[in-house]
Amino acid sequence: MWTPSPIEIVIILVIVLIIFGPKRLPDLGRSMGRGMREFKDSVTGKDKDELPEGAVDKPDPATTTTTTTASEQKS
């Protein structure tokens, strides 16, 4: 199996810098990191949509409505 030496890594990084430019490198790194994280989560079975066992879905206070009784409305 091929193991890159430090000189080869520097050459590869310079070529990537020339191809993509310094402005796009941070975006490229973020998207690669996000993709690797999503791949890892899909392989391990973690999903953000699923709640852990025993967790209760709490309602959002901004969307909940309050109810008042008739005696509270009279006062």
BELNORHU-V171276 format. One record per residue. N is the residue number from 1. SS is DSSP state (H for helix, E for strand, C for the rest). Layout:
{{N:SS} {N:SS}}
This chain:
{{1:C} {2:C} {3:C} {4:C} {5:C} {6:H} {7:H} {8:H} {9:H} {10:H} {11:H} {12:H} {13:H} {14:H} {15:H} {16:H} {17:H} {18:H} {19:H} {20:H} {21:H} {22:H} {23:H} {24:H} {25:H} {26:H} {27:H} {28:H} {29:H} {30:H} {31:H} {32:H} {33:H} {34:H} {35:H} {36:H} {37:H} {38:H} {39:H} {40:H} {41:H} {42:H} {43:H} {44:H} {45:C} {46:C} {47:C} {48:C} {49:C} {50:C} {51:C} {52:C} {53:C} {54:C} {55:C} {56:C} {57:C} {58:C} {59:C} {60:C} {61:C} {62:C} {63:C} {64:C} {65:C} {66:C} {67:C} {68:C} {69:C} {70:H} {71:H} {72:H} {73:H} {74:H} {75:C}}
